[in-house]
Amino acid sequence: MTNQTVAPFGTWTSPISAAMVAAGAMPLSSPRIDGKDIYWVESRATESGRQVIVKTDELGGQSDVNPPPFNARSRVHEYGGGSYLVHDGATYFSNFSDNRIYQIHKGTAALPITPSGYSRYADFILDKTRNRLISVSEDHTDQTREPVNRLVAVFLNGSKEAVLAEGYDFYSSPRLSPDGTQLAWLCWKHPNMPWDGCELWVAGFDATGRLRDAKKVAGSDHESIFQPEWSPDGKLYFISDRTGWWNLYRSADGKITPLCQTEADFGRAQWGFGMSAYGFASANEIVCTYVRQGIHTLATLTIKTGTLIPITGQYTDIQEVQVGNGFAIIIAGSATRPMELIKLNLSTAIASTLAQSVPNLPSPDMLSAAEVISFPTTNQQTAYGFYYPPANPAFMPPPNSQPPLIVISHGGPTASATTALRMGIQYWTSRGFAVLDVNYRGSTGYGRAYREALNGQWGVVDVDDCESGAKHLVARGLADPNKLIIRGGSAGGFTALCALAFRKTFKAGASHYGVSDLAALAADTHKFESRYEIRLVGSEDLYRQRSPIDHADNISCPVIFFQGLDDKVVPPEQSERMANALKARHVPVAYIAYEGEGHGFRKAENIQRTFEAELYFYSKVFGLGLPEGVATVDIVGL
């Protein structure tokens, strides 16, 4: 391109503003099919993160189902998911403000079907024969103990709900057989997370609608089951990692049969309810998604032969699959497309876009495409990530210069980075920063062994992999060793803070509601994750050795903290104590807290403020010059 301006990396001006990133922050989730109608959930930053159920009919007309102020969001396990159900035009949803289930029937006003109280609900299905919903319930009535999780029946006529299953610490995925005679579900106990080990159970119903003859079908403390589903002909299918990979199985006539054994993951970490990686096109064909080396593929699986045939290679991240009559619905993205709701004709493979998470994209030449990389790390292992080079056609760097590098450690930590286009990453690359999004050991999509490599090693091997990735790019001449940054949110914030406390590779860092004190987290977090860190760290004796707050005196580089004051997962005290410890030692530090925000920021103005503050912070720390139109940040000690 001619007439390019020569300017140092990290100083380029960009049309991708923080306001644009915030305005386009509309995550899509939970697609559902009801006959010819399609539904999904939009989380709208412009409405303070209100989750809106959207419907489109066969003619393409779209409408919001739940009007303001209703917010279709569940708080079971705090992360929620599975917040609504549609059937024959009736919508049932969990309302965030009061945790009650409401019904909207073909445009009528929302009416509650559960009483006010201390129960939360998620992952419901309609038991039409018995005029009730079957739901996961989380009872917070007794504030002196952990909440109690159960499977319950919620009667649509207003009768008192009935307990169907209890005794395990957690329940999920109730699924009713096509004839309504059997119920399947998942359950597990402390200290397991569902991806460590859980159990698949099936039971019939007695004349009163209670469960009878319950039996365990699969699963154990060392086998993770994901997404049980009934086929149209009444057979039970599920995903299990019994071979080391989450593969598909069928249970019928007392026998479990693998459908397609392969070194790929069809399942995912069950952080939320209602997740779906496959669905039935017929009794003999499944539409599914699987992931190899961090890349997703959509495919059909012929049940009788086990033949797996990719449908299209257009999408590299596929989060949800729902199947209707002759079509599939997926939420998917690629290096050039953010996550979108796609309707795919199964006969022609023609795809149409129903909804976009980012409605207005910049020109393609402004976008940095991910390069899938692998690199050597400690213990003679290999780690993975996605590298994004700086990209802005209006600028070129001075000769023989390298860009600042932002290394991202994803949350979870049992989760993964995405290959889909994210405007938050393009915000940085269009300004001349390089980005490395690391799938460190412990990430999903690389088999159980890779996932379990973090057990007992959290704060060690994840830090190793982030550091190894940065050094790998420096060695390739793709990053300035004096301008290496690490940032992360939640568990990723813990990894970032550990990297700053225990290593000297990174020269600045950002913690978004990150963990800094493992002992305090164990004492103050919610039930779902209350034993999580024991498996990840190994023992409580190691908490002080691994906690950044106990080694804050090792941190000498600048750090910026962002925190929601309503966070129930990582309480605000974690960030506040860490920031104060650095201030006391005159280490440059900034701390920005948001009223009304929880674990992750949902309000557009706060998302915008976060990106601008982080840019201002790095610009000041590395002397890049102050960006235009960005509010200043109070950096103590700089």
N, C-alpha and C positions, 0 to 999 in steps of 0.2 A: 504494500500500500504506500502511495506517495504521500508527501506532506505529513509524515508522522512526526510528532513532537518527541524529542529525546528528553527523557526524565527518569530519575532514579526509580527503581522498583519501590512500590509502597506509597508513591506520591501521585499516582495517576488519578485523574478525575474520572468519574463514571456516571453514566445515566442510571445505573442500578442503585437507587438511593435506599436508605434504611426505611423510608416511608413506603417505598414500593415493596420492599421485602415484607413489611408489616401488613400492608394492605392485601397482599397476596397470600398471607398466612391463613389459609382456609383448608386445613386438613380434611380429607374425605375418609370415611370409614363405614363399616357395617352395611354393605349393600345387601338388599333383600329383594326377593321376587314374590309377587302376589298375583298369580294369573298372568295377565299381560302388563301389569303395572310394575314399575321398578322403583325402589326406595333406597335411600342412603342417608348418611348423617354428614352435615357440614358443621365444622367448628369455626365460627365466625369471629375473627379477632376484632372486627369493627363493631361487634355486639358484645364486647368483653368476654369473648370465648363461648358464647351461648351455643349449645349444640342443637341444631335444627334438623328435623327429619324432613327430607325433601322427596316429593313423589313426581314421577313422570309417567304419563299414560302412553298408550300405543300410538297416539297422534303426535307425541313429542311435547305436549303441554306440561309445564312444571309448576308446582305449587308447594308452599310450606305447609306441613301438617300440624305442627305444634306452634301456635302463635306466641309472641312474647306475653308474659315473661317466662313461659315454660321452657325448661332446659332439659333435653333428653339425655341425661347423663347419670350413670350409676356410681356409687361410691363403695361398692363391695370390693374388698381388697385394696381400697383407695384408688386403684388404677381403673376400676370399672370395666366398661365394655359390655356388650350384650344388653344394651339399655332399652331395646324396643323389639316389638314383634308386630307383624302385620298378617291378617288373615281375613279373606273375603271383604276387604275394604275397611276393616276395623283395625285400629292401631292401639297398642298397649305400650306404655313407656314409663320408665322411672324418671321422676322429676327431681332435679338435683337439690333444690332448696329445701324440700321437706321429705325426700326419699320415698314418697308414696308412689304407687303405680296408678296411672291415669289411663282412661280409655277415651279415644275419640272415634266415633263411628260415623264414617262417611260425611265428614264436615260438621258434625255436631260439636258442641262445646265440650271441653275436656272435663271428665268427671272422675273423681278418685274412686278406686275400688279396694284400696287398703286404708286402714285408719291411720290417724296421726300416732306417732310413737317413735320407737328407737330402732325399728327394723329397716334394713336396706335390702333391695332386691336387684337381681340381675339374671340374665341368661334364661328368660322364660320361653316356654312352649305352650301351645294351646292344647288342652285335653278336651276336645269338643264333646266327646261322648259323656263326660262327667261335668261339663259346663264350668271349667276351671282352668287356671294357669298352673303349670308346674314350674317352680322357680328356685334358684339358689337364694337363700335368705341369710342375712348376717344380723344377728340380734345384739344390739348395744345397750340393752336395758340395764344390766348390772355393770356399772362403771368401775367396780372394784376388781374386775377380772377381764380376761380376754373376751371379746365378742364371740358368740356361739354361731357357727355356720351349720346350716341344715339344707335339705331339700324339703320344700313345703308345697302344698296345694293351696292356691288362692282362689276362692270361689267367686264367680262373677255375680252371684245373687246376693253378696254381702255377708254370707255366713262366715263364721270364724275359720281362719285358715287351719289346715291340718298338717302335722309333721309327717313326712313320708320316710325320711332317712336322716339319722343323726348318729353321732359317736365318733366320726372322723373330724379332724381339725378343719378340713376344707372339702368343698364340693364344687363341681362344675359340670357343664355339658350334659344336662338331662336331655335325652332324646327318646321320643315316643315312636314305637314301631308303626308302620302304615295302618295296621288294623286296630291300633290302640290298645293292644293286650299286653305289651311289654314295655318296660322303661329301662334304658341304659343310662349310665352316668359314670363320671370319674370322681375319685376321692383320694385323699392322701393325708398324712400326718406329719407333724413336726418331727425332725428338723428339715424334712424334705421340702424342696420347691418342686412344682409339678414336672420340671424337666430333669430332676434327679431321679424321682420314682413316684409313681402313682398307680392306682388300680382301676380297672374297668369292671363294673358290676352290671348285672341284669336281673330284673325281677318281674313277676307278673302282678296282677291286681286281684284282690278278693272282691266280694260283692259290695263292700263298703267303699271301695276305691283306694284302700291301703295296699301297700306292697306286700307280696308274699313270695316265698321260695326264692329269696335272693341268693345269687351265687356269683363268685368272682370268675371272670372270663380270662383276664390277662393282667399283667402288671405286677410290680413288686417294688421294694425299696430301691431296686437297682435297674428297673425298667420303666421308661417313661412312655405313657400312652397319650396320644393326641387325637382329638376330633373323632369320637365315635359317631357313626351315621348308619341309618338303616337304608338298604337298597329298596327300589320299588317292589321287589319280590320278597321283601321281609327278611333279608339276611343282614347280619351285623358286620360292619366294616370298621376298621380303626387303623391308626398309624402307631407303630411301636419302634423303639430303637434297640430291640433285643439283639440285633446283629452289630450294633455300633453305629447304625444309620437309621434315621426315622423313615421306615418303609411301610407300605400298605399291606394289610392283612384282612382276611375274612374269617369270621367265626360262624360255623354252621354245623349242625348235627354233632356237637361236642368236639369238633376238630377245628384247629386254627391253621389256615393255609396262607402262605406268603403269595402275594400277587406278582411282585416284580422286585426281586432282590438286587439292589444296585448301590454303589457307593455314592449316594446322594441323599439329601435330607428333604423329605416331603413335609415334615412337621416343623414347628417353630417353638420357641420358648413361649409358654402360655402366660404372658403377663396380663392379658385381659381376657374377658369372656367373649364368646361368640366368634372366635377366629375360625377361618375356613380355608383349607388348602385344596379341597377337592369337592366334587359333587357328581351326581349321576345323570348322564345323558340318557341312559336306559339301564335295564337290569344287567346288560353285558358291556357297558362302556362308561368309563369314568373320565371326567375332565379334571386335570390336576396340575399343580405346579410343584416343581422341585428345584433345589438349589445345589450347584456344584461350584466350589471355589468362589463363593460369593455372588454368582450369577444365576438368576432365576430363569427357568424355562417353563412355558405352558405346553401341555401335551394332552393327548388322549391315551388312555390305557384300556386295552381290550382285556376284559376279565378272564375269559376262557384261555387265552393264549399268553397273557402277560406281556403283550406287545405294547411298547411305549413309543408313541410317535409324536414328535414335536409339532405343534400347530403353527407357531410363528416365532421367529427370532427377534421380532421388533422390540420386545420389552425385556429389560434386564432385572427389574424388581417387580414382583407380583405379590401383593399382600393378601388379597382376598379372592375367593372363587365361589360363585353361585351359578347354578345351572338351571335354565328354564327349558321350555319346549322349543328345541332347535337352536338355542342360543346360550351363551355364557356371559356372565357379568364379572369383570375383574377390576380391581384397583391396581394400576400398574404405571410404571414410568421407565424412562431410559436416560441415557446420557444427554439427550437433547429435549426430553419431555419430562416435566414434573409429574408427580402422581396424578393420574386422571381416572375417572370412572369410564370404563370401556365396555361396550356391548359388542360381542363377537358372534357373528353368524357361523354356526358350527359346520354348515355345508359348504360355504364359500370362503370361510376364513376372513371375510370382510369385516373390518372393525370400524365402529363409529364412536365418537366421544360424546358422552352424556353430561359430564361435568368436569370442570378443571379446578385443581387446587390453586393454580396461578393463572388468572384469566389473561393477563397481558405480559407477554414475553418480550424481552429485548431482541434485537436482530441476532441471527445465528452467529455472526462473527464476533459477538461480544461474549459468547459462551465458552467456557473451558470444559472439555470433555474428560471424563475420568479415564486414567490409564490404570488397568489392573496390574498391580505389582506384587511380587513376593520377594522376600529378602531374608538373609540369614540372621538368626538371633541366638540367644544364649542356649546352652545345653545342646548345641548342634541341631537346633530346631529351625523351622521355617515359619515366618509370620507373613501376614497378608495385609494389603491395604489398597486404597484408591488414591492415586496421585493426580492433582489438578494443577497444571502449570498456569502462570499468569496469562491473561488474554484480554487485550483491548486494542482494537485496530488503530486507535488514534495515537498510540504511544509506542515507543521503543526504548529499551534501556540503554544506558551508556555501555560501551564495549567492555568486555571482561568483568561484568558485574553479575552477581547472583541475587535472587530475590529473598526477602524474608520468608520464612516457612512457618505456617501455622499447622501444628500437629493436633488432630482432634482425637480424643479418646472417648468413644461412645459410652452412653449410659448402660445400665443393666446391673452388673456387667455382662450378664448372660443375655446378649442381644447381638446386633450386628450393624455395621455401617451399610448405607444404601448406595446403589449406583444410579438411582434416579436423580434427575436434575433438581438441585436445591438452590433457590435464590440466595439463601444465606451463605452458601459457599461462593456463588458468583459475585456476591457483594465484595468478597475479599480478592478473588482472582482478577476481577476487572479493575482493581486498584493497584495491581502489581504484586500481590502476595501469592505465593504458592501455598497449596494446602495438601496435607496428607491425612486422609481419614483411615485410621488403623483398625483392622480386625484382629486385635491381639488375641493371644491364646486365652480361651474362655468364651470366644465369640461363637455364635451359632452359624450353621451352614457348612461346617467342615467336619461333621461327624462328632460322635460322643467323646472320643478320646481327646480331640482338640478342645472340646467344650470343658472337659474335666481337667484339663491341664492347669486350669486356674485354681482348682481346689487346693486349699492350704497355701496358695501362693499369691493371693490377691495383694496388690501393692508391691509385688516383686516381678513376676513374669510379664504382667501387663505393662509395667513401667519399662522393663527390658525391651519389649517389642516396640513401644513408642520411641524409645531412645535409639534402638537399632534402626528403625525406619528413618529417623531424622539423619542419622549418620550415613545411612545408605544413600540418601539423596544428596547429602553434602559430597560424598565421594564421587557421585555422578556429575558433580558440578551444577546441581539443580537447586541448591539452597546455600544461603550465606551462613556460615557457622557462627557468626556473631549476632545473628538475628533469628534465632530459633525460639519459637513460641509454642507453648502447650496449653490447650484449653479443653475443658470438658464439663459436662453437666451431670449432677447426681453422682452415681458411681464413677462416671468419667471424670468428675471433679476431684474425686478421691485419687484417681490415678494421676491426674495432673499435679495435685498438691504433693503426692508422694515423689513424683519426678523432680519437683523443685526442692523437696526436703532432703532427698537421699542421693541426688545426682547433680552434676554441675553442667550438663549439656545445654539445658534450656536457659535462655536469658530473660524471659518474661513469661507470665502465665495468667490465665483467667479461669476462675472457678465459678460455675453457674450452679448455685444451690448444691455445692459439693460436700461430701462427707469429709470431716477432718478429725473426728473423735469416734473411734469404733466402740469404745466402752459406753459413751453417751448415746450413740446410735442404738446399741443393743438395749439400753435401758429405756429409751424414749420413742422407739419407732413403732409402727403399727403391726398388727398380728401377722399379716401375710409374709412379711420379711423379717419377723422377729428372731428367727434362727438362721437366717441366710448367711450372715457374716461368720458364723461358727464354722460352717463347711468351707467358706472361701478363705478364711484366715487360718483355721486349723485348731486353735484353742484360745481361750480368753487370756492366757498368759502372754500371747503374742500381740494383744491389742495395743499395748503401750509401745511395743517395738515398731508397730506398723503405722500408728496414728500420726498424721502430720502435726497435729496440735502439740504433741509431746516432743517434736523435733523442729519446732518453728525457728529455733535459733540457728538452724542449718540453712535457712532460706535467706539469700542475700540479694535476689533479683526482684524486680517489681512484680506485684500481683494485683489484679482487680477482681473483686467479688461482686456477684449479683445474687440477690436472695428475695424470695417471696415470703412475706411475713405470716402468711396463712399456711405455710408448708407443714403438712403432717407426716411426710415421709422423712425428710431431712430437716429438722427444726431449725429456725433461724439462729439459734445460739451457736450452731456449728460454724457458720460463716462469721458471726460477730466476734467470737472468741479468737478465731484465726486472724482476722483483720486487726484486732486490738493487740494481739501478740506481736505482729509485724510492726505496727505503729510504735510500740514501746521500744523497739530496737532501731527505729528510724529507717526501716526498710520502706521504700516507696510503695504505697498501698492506696487503693481506692475501694470504697464500699458503697454499693447502691442497693437499697432495699425498696420493695414495692408493697404498699398496702393492697389487700384484696387479691393478691396472687398466691397460688399454692406451689405445687411441685411442677414447675414449667410455667412459662408466662403465656397468657392467653389474650391479654388486652393489646390492641394495636399500638397504642401510645407507649406502652412499656417495651414491646418488642423493638420498636423504632429507637427508643432511648438506649436500649441495651447495645444494639449494633453501633450506634453513633458514639456511645461512651467508650466502647472497646476500641474503635478506630482512633478516637482522640488519645486514648491511653497509650496505644502502641506508637502513635505518631510522636508523642512527647517523649516516651521512653527511648526511642531510637533516633530522635532528632530528624524526623522525616518532614517536618514542616506541618503546620496546623491545617487540617482539612477545612474547606469552606463550608459555612452554614451548619456547623456542628456545635452543639452546646458544650461548654467546657465541663470538665470533671475535676472535682477537688481531689488532687493526688497528694496525700500527706507524705512528706519526706523527699519530694522530688524538686 
